Amino acid sequence: MRQKTTLKSMLAAGLILGSGFTHAASNLVFCSEGSPAGFDPGQYTTGTDFDATSETLFNRLAQFQRGSTQVEPALASSWDISEDGKRYVFHLRPGVKFHTTAYFKPTRELNADDVVFTFQRMLDKEHPFRKAYPTEFPYFTDMGLDKNIAKVEKVDDMTVAFNLNEVDAAFIQNLAMNFAAIQSAEYADQLLKAGKAADINQKPIGTGPFVLKRYQKDAQIRFTGNKDYWKPEDVKIDNLIFAINTDASVRTQKLKAGECQVTLNPRPADIEALKKDPNLKVPSEPGFNLGYIAYNVTRAPFDKLEVRQALDMAVNKQAIIDAVYQGAGQLAVNGMPPTQWSYDETIKDRDFNPEKAKELLKAAGVKEGTEITLWAKVGIKARIVSYEWGEYIKRAHNGEHDAMLIGWTGDNGDPDNWLGTLYGCDSVDGNNFSKWCDARYDKLVKAAKATADVEKRTELYKQAQHVLQQQVPITPIAHSTVYQPMRASVKDFLISPFGRNSFYGVSNGR
């Protein structure tokens, strides 16, 4: 069908050149699946939140190379590590500017005060800003950083030191993660004095490649390219728009119609048709992810091992993969994907055996007809509940669920990001949705994190994986293949192993 071109549409696209106007604006629309819970990255743990914040508005001291798990310098141009592995000294990049907006105009460039403020707020519950705007930092605490960082020290204006209580082999990778986005201490001070500390979560100020222009919940987020970005060659888009729609089929139609140039999470049933569209390209990568069921071990009957074992063997994983993933998923048998180093290939999956599951449930005293919030054909009723994503996560953190279906994509390429963050004792109030704390398991995981020897770490992590499999706080279901549909005009968009959508370095050609 031939498209009509009107004066109005040409103006909207920025294609009419007038007197003194010599640049056609480069625009890119991203079909996103949900609204961020807020714009303060330290508070959140989901890809939806990070795409809209850390990947656009903020930077960290270090960052992952696009499309890779390798770490590279970002706001810190370099760092030094002491011989005992407990002191990290970061040398800040000069000339980095914070965003200028209608609500904040910085008077100085990035310095050590900003780094100290960012981490001190997460470390100290009595910090003045945190008392004015009380909040939790689940990623920070899930990884035990609140206990392991002894001190964040300003050495001079452009140098910051982190002193650790124990060796953390993944420390640099952790600081490259989204939650560690550097905030402006000057902006925080302005908000504190105005009695508006909570605005840090609604009116963000960062150093990132894009600046927030407007946000309409459940509709769109509009960003403009940061003309003062410290790496100007990475800002190739003038206007970046997140068009929010929870319906994957609607997002697909918008992509095909050219209403967005990149879309998120297509339905498996749509992938073949998308591949055949000459106006599109659909690159893919093996997923660094896991879809699983988490059993809340603090609630009966999931506090009994026999019940968890029964439900584990009552889940027909292959049927789920066939129906939901439709050929784009691989059966999971472990608490992390096989592409993660230290994965133990000797662990075998339990057979699907509903009859044996019934026997175990009966032996555990679970009566037929017992209702839980889980599907299964083993004599118990399943009540399926669904919430808006932010509410879903909030209720899960509060432990209101019996069992929940959840997914995770690795964040830093380190095994601790799975075995510690998802199943460790430090994470029971965060991303450990099973609320499972096993002293033997936790000792192994923490010992692995406290040595830099990869061989030793691997052996300890393998032992921990066996404990995890024996105690069944989760049922692993599948690892999905990641497909990233986009218009053929999009250049240099790279699939992130961490499931992030980054638009710095990306362009949309005509």
MARSE-355108 format. One record per residue (C-alpha): residue number from 0; z, x, y. Coordinates in pm, 1 decimal, padded with zeros to 6 digits. Example, Ala and Ser with C-alpha at 12.3 -4.5 7.8 and 13.67 -1.06 7.14 Angstrom:
residues 2
{0 {00780.0 01230.0 -00450.0}};
{1 {00714.0 01367.0 -00106.0}};
end
This chain:
residues 510
{0 {00000.0 00000.0 00000.0}};
{1 {-00093.4 00138.2 00339.4}};
{2 {00195.7 00177.3 00582.2}};
{3 {00172.4 00044.4 00932.8}};
{4 {00258.5 00290.1 01206.2}};
{5 {00407.9 00141.8 01519.5}};
{6 {00518.6 00291.3 01847.8}};
{7 {00875.5 00197.8 01756.1}};
{8 {00860.3 00371.8 01417.4}};
{9 {00703.8 00681.3 01569.9}};
{10 {00979.7 00701.4 01826.9}};
{11 {01244.6 00653.3 01557.7}};
{12 {01098.9 00938.6 01355.5}};
{13 {01086.6 01163.8 01660.2}};
{14 {00711.4 01214.8 01624.5}};
{15 {00591.4 01142.9 01978.2}};
{16 {00572.3 01449.8 02196.3}};
{17 {00637.5 01386.1 02560.5}};
{18 {00670.5 01600.7 02866.2}};
{19 {00903.4 01891.8 02791.9}};
{20 {00950.6 01779.1 02426.9}};
{21 {00787.4 02022.3 02189.0}};
{22 {00987.0 01981.6 01868.6}};
{23 {00950.3 01704.2 01610.6}};
{24 {01298.7 01637.8 01478.1}};
{25 {01356.6 01728.5 01115.3}};
{26 {01540.1 01443.3 00945.8}};
{27 {01670.2 01402.4 00591.7}};
{28 {01828.5 01092.8 00438.3}};
{29 {02054.1 01133.3 00135.2}};
{30 {02118.5 00823.0 -00075.5}};
{31 {02489.8 00862.7 -00144.5}};
{32 {02694.5 00654.4 -00388.3}};
{33 {03015.3 00593.4 -00194.4}};
{34 {03220.1 00626.5 00121.0}};
{35 {03449.8 00925.6 00157.0}};
{36 {03820.5 00843.9 00153.3}};
{37 {03851.0 01059.5 00465.8}};
{38 {03729.2 01379.4 00633.5}};
{39 {04021.2 01615.5 00566.3}};
{40 {03901.3 01808.7 00255.9}};
{41 {04245.8 01934.0 00155.7}};
{42 {04358.3 01581.4 00070.7}};
{43 {04082.9 01493.3 -00175.6}};
{44 {03943.5 01585.7 -00515.3}};
{45 {03612.4 01400.9 -00559.4}};
{46 {03250.4 01498.0 -00510.3}};
{47 {03192.6 01198.2 -00283.4}};
{48 {03457.6 01329.3 -00043.9}};
{49 {03345.6 01691.4 -00063.7}};
{50 {02975.5 01617.3 -00008.2}};
{51 {03063.8 01444.1 00317.6}};
{52 {03314.1 01705.8 00435.1}};
{53 {03327.0 02056.9 00292.4}};
{54 {02956.8 02082.2 00217.3}};
{55 {02857.3 01967.6 00564.7}};
{56 {03134.0 01997.3 00823.4}};
{57 {03346.5 02290.6 00706.6}};
{58 {03344.6 02643.0 00566.1}};
{59 {03589.3 02839.7 00353.4}};
{60 {03685.0 03208.1 00361.3}};
{61 {03450.5 03256.1 00065.0}};
{62 {03183.9 03027.1 -00073.9}};
{63 {02973.3 02984.1 -00385.8}};
{64 {02610.7 03085.3 -00359.4}};
{65 {02399.5 02769.8 -00360.9}};
{66 {02304.6 02677.1 -00716.7}};
{67 {02540.9 02938.1 -00863.0}};
{68 {02901.3 03004.1 -00967.6}};
{69 {02891.9 03343.6 -00791.9}};
{70 {03120.2 03392.5 -00492.0}};
{71 {02997.8 03537.0 -00162.5}};
{72 {03161.6 03598.3 00178.8}};
{73 {03169.8 03309.6 00427.5}};
{74 {03423.3 03290.1 00713.0}};
{75 {03566.2 03614.3 00577.9}};
{76 {03303.5 03887.0 00592.0}};
{77 {03499.2 04093.4 00336.1}};
{78 {03835.4 04122.4 00161.9}};
{79 {04058.2 04383.1 -00002.7}};
{80 {04284.0 04335.3 -00306.6}};
{81 {04592.6 04547.8 -00367.6}};
{82 {04626.8 04750.5 -00688.8}};
{83 {04891.8 04514.6 -00826.6}};
{84 {04662.7 04213.8 -00759.9}};
{85 {04921.6 04032.9 -00548.0}};
{86 {04797.7 04093.7 -00192.4}};
{87 {04460.4 03980.8 -00056.9}};
{88 {04355.7 04088.3 00292.9}};
{89 {04067.8 03894.0 00449.2}};
{90 {03864.0 04028.0 00740.4}};
{91 {03729.0 03735.1 00943.1}};
{92 {03371.5 03705.2 01057.6}};
{93 {03344.0 03748.0 01438.6}};
{94 {03163.0 03497.4 01658.5}};
{95 {03227.1 03182.8 01450.9}};
{96 {03245.6 02870.0 01667.2}};
{97 {03419.0 02540.3 01595.6}};
{98 {03227.4 02218.7 01662.1}};
{99 {03204.5 02080.4 02011.2}};
{100 {03222.5 01699.1 02015.5}};
{101 {03306.8 01413.0 02247.3}};
{102 {03669.9 01436.7 02132.1}};
{103 {03717.6 01815.4 02118.8}};
{104 {03585.2 02115.8 02307.8}};
{105 {03712.8 02448.2 02169.2}};
{106 {03818.7 02721.5 02411.7}};
{107 {03802.1 03004.2 02158.3}};
{108 {03627.1 03117.8 01840.7}};
{109 {03769.5 03124.9 01486.4}};
{110 {04066.9 03355.8 01442.3}};
{111 {04361.1 03420.3 01210.4}};
{112 {04565.4 03134.1 01359.3}};
{113 {04321.3 02883.0 01207.3}};
{114 {04354.9 03028.8 00858.1}};
{115 {04733.9 03043.6 00882.2}};
{116 {04750.7 02682.3 01004.4}};
{117 {04520.5 02557.9 00726.9}};
{118 {04728.0 02704.2 00445.9}};
{119 {05071.6 02676.3 00601.9}};
{120 {05023.4 02300.4 00636.2}};
{121 {04957.9 02281.6 00261.8}};
{122 {05244.4 02518.0 00174.9}};
{123 {05522.4 02382.0 00393.9}};
{124 {05628.8 02016.4 00375.5}};
{125 {05837.3 02075.9 00689.5}};
{126 {05538.1 02200.6 00886.6}};
{127 {05532.8 02013.4 01222.8}};
{128 {05178.6 01885.2 01172.9}};
{129 {05249.0 01770.1 00819.3}};
{130 {05561.8 01588.8 00935.3}};
{131 {05355.9 01415.7 01204.5}};
{132 {05087.7 01327.2 00949.9}};
{133 {05248.5 01322.7 00602.7}};
{134 {04999.6 01379.3 00322.8}};
{135 {04965.0 01555.1 -00011.3}};
{136 {04719.1 01825.2 -00117.9}};
{137 {04651.1 01759.0 -00488.0}};
{138 {04408.4 02041.9 -00558.3}};
{139 {04633.5 02296.7 -00392.5}};
{140 {04936.6 02189.1 -00593.6}};
{141 {04744.7 02119.7 -00918.5}};
{142 {04651.9 02487.3 -00933.2}};
{143 {05006.8 02595.0 -00852.2}};
{144 {04902.2 02760.1 -00526.3}};
{145 {05198.1 02600.8 -00347.2}};
{146 {05427.7 02797.1 -00579.7}};
{147 {05226.0 03117.4 -00607.8}};
{148 {05140.5 03186.8 -00243.1}};
{149 {05454.4 03355.7 -00113.2}};
{150 {05325.8 03406.5 00240.5}};
{151 {05016.6 03371.6 00458.4}};
{152 {05038.8 03642.9 00721.2}};
{153 {04847.3 03704.0 01043.8}};
{154 {04787.1 04079.9 01048.3}};
{155 {04590.8 04063.0 01372.8}};
{156 {04354.9 03815.5 01541.1}};
{157 {04079.6 03876.4 01286.2}};
{158 {04277.8 03969.2 00975.2}};
{159 {04483.0 03749.4 00741.3}};
{160 {04683.3 03851.3 00433.7}};
{161 {04787.8 03632.9 00139.4}};
{162 {05087.3 03756.9 -00060.3}};
{163 {05119.4 03615.2 -00413.2}};
{164 {05421.9 03590.4 -00639.4}};
{165 {05210.9 03641.0 -00951.2}};
{166 {04862.8 03768.3 -01028.8}};
{167 {04601.8 03490.3 -01004.0}};
{168 {04277.9 03601.5 -01164.7}};
{169 {04089.1 03309.8 -01008.0}};
{170 {04228.2 03341.8 -00653.8}};
{171 {03901.7 03422.4 -00473.3}};
{172 {03719.4 03147.7 -00665.9}};
{173 {03997.4 02906.6 -00570.4}};
{174 {03963.5 02987.5 -00201.0}};
{175 {03588.9 02920.2 -00225.9}};
{176 {03662.2 02563.2 -00337.4}};
{177 {03624.0 02264.7 -00108.0}};
{178 {03993.6 02191.5 -00052.9}};
{179 {04033.4 02532.9 00116.0}};
{180 {03816.0 02434.3 00415.5}};
{181 {03937.9 02604.6 00731.6}};
{182 {04067.3 02374.1 01006.7}};
{183 {04100.7 02444.9 01378.6}};
{184 {04458.9 02523.4 01478.0}};
{185 {04366.5 02456.9 01842.0}};
{186 {04239.0 02108.5 01756.7}};
{187 {04546.8 02037.5 01543.5}};
{188 {04769.6 02138.5 01833.7}};
{189 {04577.5 01904.0 02064.5}};
{190 {04620.8 01614.3 01819.3}};
{191 {04989.5 01689.0 01772.5}};
{192 {05054.5 01686.8 02147.1}};
{193 {04862.5 01358.9 02184.3}};
{194 {05057.0 01197.1 01898.6}};
{195 {04731.9 01150.4 01703.3}};
{196 {04774.1 01390.2 01409.5}};
{197 {04611.3 01141.8 01167.9}};
{198 {04281.7 01182.1 01356.9}};
{199 {04225.9 01507.8 01166.9}};
{200 {04118.2 01284.1 00878.9}};
{201 {03889.1 01058.3 01081.5}};
{202 {03756.7 01281.2 01359.5}};
{203 {03694.3 01616.3 01187.9}};
{204 {03633.3 01950.9 01353.7}};
{205 {03497.9 02233.8 01142.6}};
{206 {03271.4 02536.3 01161.3}};
{207 {03010.6 02401.4 00917.4}};
{208 {02632.7 02363.3 00941.2}};
{209 {02653.4 01997.8 01048.7}};
{210 {02856.4 01803.6 01304.7}};
{211 {02979.9 01446.8 01250.2}};
{212 {02805.4 01206.3 01484.9}};
{213 {02892.0 00859.6 01349.3}};
{214 {03048.0 00700.1 01042.2}};
{215 {03019.7 00339.3 00929.9}};
{216 {03217.8 00276.2 00610.5}};
{217 {03005.9 00163.4 00313.6}};
{218 {02690.6 00196.5 00523.7}};
{219 {02611.9 00542.6 00658.2}};
{220 {02731.8 00877.8 00785.4}};
{221 {02523.1 01051.7 01050.4}};
{222 {02538.3 01425.7 01111.4}};
{223 {02351.8 01651.2 01351.5}};
{224 {02257.5 02012.3 01286.1}};
{225 {02507.6 02261.9 01427.1}};
{226 {02309.3 02461.0 01683.4}};
{227 {02594.5 02713.4 01712.9}};
{228 {02625.8 02779.1 01339.5}};
{229 {02718.1 03138.5 01249.7}};
{230 {02426.2 03153.3 01005.1}};
{231 {02151.1 02979.2 01206.7}};
{232 {01880.5 03024.3 00941.6}};
{233 {02074.3 02781.6 00718.8}};
{234 {02038.7 02488.5 00959.5}};
{235 {01688.6 02348.3 00909.8}};
{236 {01769.0 01978.5 00952.9}};
{237 {01829.5 01820.3 01293.7}};
{238 {01960.1 01489.5 01163.5}};
{239 {02124.9 01443.3 00824.6}};
{240 {02202.7 01084.8 00722.0}};
{241 {02408.5 00975.0 00421.5}};
{242 {02288.2 00622.5 00334.2}};
{243 {02568.9 00477.8 00120.6}};
{244 {02489.1 00243.8 -00167.6}};
{245 {02690.5 00202.0 -00487.5}};
{246 {02394.6 00059.7 -00684.0}};
{247 {02195.1 00335.9 -00857.6}};
{248 {01886.7 00113.9 -00895.7}};
{249 {01885.3 00040.9 -00521.4}};
{250 {01912.6 00412.7 -00446.7}};
{251 {01618.2 00478.2 -00676.8}};
{252 {01404.7 00215.7 -00502.3}};
{253 {01489.7 00362.8 -00164.0}};
{254 {01384.1 00706.3 -00285.3}};
{255 {01052.0 00577.3 -00420.0}};
{256 {00987.3 00392.6 -00093.3}};
{257 {01056.6 00705.8 00109.7}};
{258 {01366.2 00553.3 00272.7}};
{259 {01566.1 00852.7 00150.4}};
{260 {01451.9 01198.8 00047.9}};
{261 {01728.1 01288.4 -00200.5}};
{262 {01929.6 01052.6 -00420.2}};
{263 {02239.3 01083.5 -00629.5}};
{264 {02305.9 00995.3 -00995.1}};
{265 {01999.0 00801.4 -01111.1}};
{266 {02035.3 00567.0 -01407.1}};
{267 {01919.0 00736.0 -01729.5}};
{268 {01678.5 00444.8 -01780.1}};
{269 {01501.2 00532.0 -01451.9}};
{270 {01447.0 00903.6 -01511.1}};
{271 {01113.0 00890.8 -01695.5}};
{272 {00957.0 00664.1 -01433.5}};
{273 {01082.1 00893.0 -01156.7}};
{274 {00926.5 01193.7 -01329.3}};
{275 {00586.8 01019.6 -01333.4}};
{276 {00589.1 00943.2 -00959.9}};
{277 {00354.7 01196.1 -00789.0}};
{278 {00555.5 01175.8 -00466.0}};
{279 {00875.7 01288.8 -00636.3}};
{280 {01018.0 01583.4 -00825.5}};
{281 {01309.7 01560.5 -01071.2}};
{282 {01460.6 01900.0 -01149.5}};
{283 {01745.4 01907.3 -01402.0}};
{284 {02021.8 02136.4 -01527.3}};
{285 {02268.7 02120.4 -01819.6}};
{286 {02578.6 01951.2 -01683.1}};
{287 {02888.0 02161.2 -01614.1}};
{288 {03086.5 01842.6 -01663.8}};
{289 {03290.4 01621.8 -01895.0}};
{290 {03332.2 01246.3 -01930.2}};
{291 {03656.9 01160.3 -02107.7}};
{292 {03932.2 00906.3 -02169.1}};
{293 {04277.2 01003.0 -02039.5}};
{294 {04577.5 00843.3 -02213.2}};
{295 {04882.7 00800.6 -01991.9}};
{296 {05150.0 00955.1 -02216.5}};
{297 {05431.2 00826.9 -01993.9}};
{298 {05354.1 00465.5 -02093.8}};
{299 {05410.6 00306.6 -02433.8}};
{300 {05244.2 00312.6 -02679.2}};
{301 {05058.5 00624.7 -02559.3}};
{302 {05377.8 00827.3 -02571.7}};
{303 {05328.3 00837.5 -02951.8}};
{304 {05094.3 01100.6 -03091.4}};
{305 {04984.2 00870.6 -03376.3}};
{306 {04860.2 00612.9 -03126.6}};
{307 {04656.8 00869.8 -02935.2}};
{308 {04513.8 01003.3 -03260.8}};
{309 {04422.1 00649.9 -03368.2}};
{310 {04242.6 00568.3 -03044.9}};
{311 {04066.6 00904.4 -03048.2}};
{312 {03908.4 00826.4 -03385.9}};
{313 {03837.8 00465.7 -03279.9}};
{314 {03603.7 00565.5 -02995.2}};
{315 {03240.9 00554.3 -03105.2}};
{316 {03116.9 00840.1 -02890.5}};
{317 {02761.1 00834.1 -03018.4}};
{318 {02728.4 00464.6 -02938.1}};
{319 {02849.9 00533.1 -02583.5}};
{320 {02607.5 00823.7 -02542.0}};
{321 {02318.4 00612.7 -02671.3}};
{322 {02403.0 00312.3 -02454.2}};
{323 {02523.9 00479.3 -02134.7}};
{324 {02361.0 00824.1 -02124.6}};
{325 {02038.2 00717.4 -02295.4}};
{326 {01936.7 01059.5 -02415.7}};
{327 {02074.4 01246.0 -02115.0}};
{328 {02410.7 01334.3 -02266.7}};
{329 {02558.7 01565.0 -02528.1}};
{330 {02857.5 01472.7 -02744.8}};
{331 {03180.1 01641.4 -02627.6}};
{332 {03447.7 01774.2 -02863.8}};
{333 {03661.9 01980.3 -02628.5}};
{334 {03839.9 01957.5 -02293.6}};
{335 {03567.7 02154.4 -02111.0}};
{336 {03192.0 02209.2 -02151.1}};
{337 {03046.4 02468.2 -02390.3}};
{338 {02883.4 02648.0 -02094.1}};
{339 {03230.3 02749.8 -01967.8}};
{340 {03329.0 03099.3 -02079.4}};
{341 {03625.0 03103.4 -02324.6}};
{342 {03510.5 02774.7 -02484.9}};
{343 {03632.9 02766.4 -02848.2}};
{344 {03346.1 02670.1 -03076.7}};
{345 {03573.6 02650.1 -03383.5}};
{346 {03725.6 02323.2 -03262.1}};
{347 {03577.3 02029.2 -03448.6}};
{348 {03563.6 01663.8 -03351.2}};
{349 {03753.3 01393.7 -03537.7}};
{350 {03537.1 01155.8 -03736.6}};
{351 {03480.0 00803.8 -03605.4}};
{352 {03708.1 00607.3 -03841.0}};
{353 {03829.4 00263.6 -03721.3}};
{354 {03998.5 00184.8 -04054.8}};
{355 {04209.3 00501.5 -04047.1}};
{356 {04287.3 00424.3 -03682.3}};
{357 {04424.3 00083.3 -03781.0}};
{358 {04650.6 00246.2 -04039.0}};
{359 {04788.3 00491.9 -03782.9}};
{360 {04851.3 00215.5 -03529.2}};
{361 {05034.5 00007.8 -03790.0}};
{362 {05246.8 00308.2 -03890.9}};
{363 {05329.3 00367.2 -03524.1}};
{364 {05457.0 00007.8 -03493.6}};
{365 {05175.9 -00114.9 -03268.5}};
{366 {05126.5 -00482.3 -03341.5}};
{367 {04782.0 -00634.9 -03377.4}};
{368 {04686.9 -00809.2 -03055.3}};
{369 {04862.4 -00556.2 -02830.4}};
{370 {04676.7 -00540.4 -02498.8}};
{371 {04585.0 -00216.7 -02325.2}};
{372 {04333.5 -00126.6 -02057.2}};
{373 {04087.4 00033.0 -02298.3}};
{374 {03803.6 -00088.4 -02520.5}};
{375 {03839.0 -00045.7 -02899.4}};
{376 {03775.3 -00240.7 -03218.4}};
{377 {04097.9 -00158.1 -03394.8}};
{378 {04305.3 -00473.7 -03363.7}};
{379 {04413.6 -00430.3 -03002.8}};
{380 {04273.4 -00612.0 -02703.4}};
{381 {04102.8 -00421.5 -02428.7}};
{382 {04134.8 -00534.6 -02069.6}};
{383 {03872.7 -00360.3 -01856.8}};
{384 {03973.6 -00313.5 -01494.4}};
{385 {03763.4 -00179.3 -01211.7}};
{386 {03842.7 -00079.6 -00853.1}};
{387 {03662.9 00065.6 -00552.9}};
{388 {03655.2 00444.5 -00609.9}};
{389 {03922.8 00541.8 -00357.7}};
{390 {04157.0 00273.4 -00489.9}};
{391 {04079.6 00375.1 -00849.9}};
{392 {04183.4 00735.0 -00786.9}};
{393 {04490.0 00635.4 -00584.2}};
{394 {04618.6 00406.1 -00858.8}};
{395 {04545.8 00670.3 -01121.7}};
{396 {04743.0 00933.7 -00931.4}};
{397 {05030.1 00682.4 -00920.5}};
{398 {05011.8 00643.7 -01299.6}};
{399 {04939.0 00271.1 -01297.1}};
{400 {04684.1 00294.0 -01580.2}};
{401 {04733.7 00282.9 -01956.4}};
{402 {04414.4 00474.0 -02023.2}};
{403 {04122.3 00547.3 -01797.4}};
{404 {03765.0 00664.4 -01817.7}};
{405 {03712.7 00955.0 -01581.8}};
{406 {03470.3 01240.1 -01528.7}};
{407 {03509.5 01596.3 -01406.5}};
{408 {03264.2 01858.9 -01292.6}};
{409 {03383.1 02218.4 -01274.7}};
{410 {03465.8 02351.8 -00929.1}};
{411 {03479.1 02728.3 -00954.2}};
{412 {03341.7 02853.8 -01286.9}};
{413 {03688.1 02953.7 -01411.7}};
{414 {03852.1 02805.2 -01728.2}};
{415 {04170.5 02735.6 -01533.3}};
{416 {03981.1 02476.1 -01332.6}};
{417 {03965.2 02273.8 -01654.1}};
{418 {04261.2 02372.7 -01864.8}};
{419 {04507.8 02410.6 -01578.7}};
{420 {04383.3 02159.8 -01324.0}};
{421 {04322.0 01872.1 -01567.1}};
{422 {04589.7 01916.4 -01832.3}};
{423 {04857.8 02149.4 -01693.1}};
{424 {05216.4 02057.2 -01602.0}};
{425 {05160.8 02142.1 -01233.3}};
{426 {04890.3 01872.9 -01222.5}};
{427 {05081.3 01568.6 -01352.4}};
{428 {05094.7 01418.8 -01001.9}};
{429 {04733.8 01512.5 -00933.8}};
{430 {04428.9 01543.3 -01157.6}};
{431 {04622.6 01539.7 -01486.0}};
{432 {04565.3 01166.5 -01536.0}};
{433 {04725.0 01180.6 -01881.3}};
{434 {05054.8 01284.5 -01717.5}};
{435 {05082.0 01516.4 -02017.8}};
{436 {05308.4 01822.4 -01991.5}};
{437 {05339.4 02040.9 -02301.2}};
{438 {05553.6 02354.0 -02257.5}};
{439 {05370.1 02552.3 -02526.5}};
{440 {05029.2 02466.7 -02379.5}};
{441 {05140.6 02534.1 -02022.8}};
{442 {05279.9 02877.0 -02112.4}};
{443 {04944.9 02980.8 -02261.9}};
{444 {04739.6 02859.4 -01965.0}};
{445 {04966.6 03023.3 -01708.5}};
{446 {04971.1 03351.3 -01900.8}};
{447 {04589.8 03347.5 -01906.5}};
{448 {04571.7 03292.7 -01532.6}};
{449 {04814.5 03578.5 -01467.5}};
{450 {04596.8 03852.7 -01617.1}};
{451 {04263.9 03988.3 -01496.9}};
{452 {04166.8 04100.8 -01849.1}};
{453 {03886.5 03860.9 -01952.6}};
{454 {03934.2 03932.6 -02323.3}};
{455 {04305.0 03850.0 -02309.2}};
{456 {04239.3 03543.0 -02098.0}};
{457 {03980.8 03418.7 -02346.9}};
{458 {04218.1 03450.0 -02642.9}};
{459 {04498.6 03266.5 -02460.1}};
{460 {04264.3 02989.5 -02347.0}};
{461 {04137.0 02942.7 -02701.4}};
{462 {04492.9 02900.2 -02826.9}};
{463 {04554.2 02643.6 -02550.7}};
{464 {04241.7 02449.0 -02649.4}};
{465 {04377.8 02407.4 -03002.9}};
{466 {04706.7 02267.7 -02868.8}};
{467 {04510.7 02027.5 -02648.0}};
{468 {04304.6 01907.5 -02942.1}};
{469 {04611.5 01861.2 -03164.8}};
{470 {04814.8 01667.9 -02905.5}};
{471 {04527.4 01436.8 -02795.1}};
{472 {04614.5 01358.9 -02430.6}};
{473 {04242.1 01293.3 -02388.6}};
{474 {03936.4 01189.7 -02585.2}};
{475 {03633.3 01396.8 -02474.8}};
{476 {03318.4 01181.9 -02483.3}};
{477 {03014.1 01350.8 -02335.4}};
{478 {02856.4 01614.5 -02113.4}};
{479 {02572.3 01470.7 -01908.7}};
{480 {02248.8 01641.3 -01808.5}};
{481 {02220.7 01653.3 -01430.2}};
{482 {01896.6 01514.3 -01286.8}};
{483 {01831.1 01549.3 -00914.5}};
{484 {01544.1 01327.0 -00797.0}};
{485 {01399.8 01401.4 -00454.0}};
{486 {01084.1 01360.8 -00251.1}};
{487 {00823.6 01632.5 -00298.8}};
{488 {00861.4 01716.5 00072.1}};
{489 {01214.7 01851.8 00023.9}};
{490 {01232.5 02230.1 00010.3}};
{491 {01503.0 02464.8 -00120.7}};
{492 {01747.7 02200.0 -00245.6}};
{493 {01935.9 02361.3 -00535.9}};
{494 {02132.8 02179.8 -00806.1}};
{495 {02495.6 02284.8 -00787.4}};
{496 {02674.5 02358.7 -01116.3}};
{497 {02976.5 02198.3 -00949.7}};
{498 {02802.6 01868.1 -00879.2}};
{499 {02800.5 01918.1 -00502.4}};
{500 {02518.8 01817.9 -00269.6}};
{501 {02467.0 02086.4 -00006.3}};
{502 {02206.2 02055.2 00265.8}};
{503 {02243.7 02387.8 00444.3}};
{504 {01933.0 02595.0 00379.2}};
{505 {01739.9 02277.3 00293.7}};
{506 {01437.2 02149.1 00483.5}};
{507 {01226.9 01833.3 00469.9}};
{508 {00861.0 01915.3 00529.8}};
{509 {00593.4 01672.4 00635.0}};
end
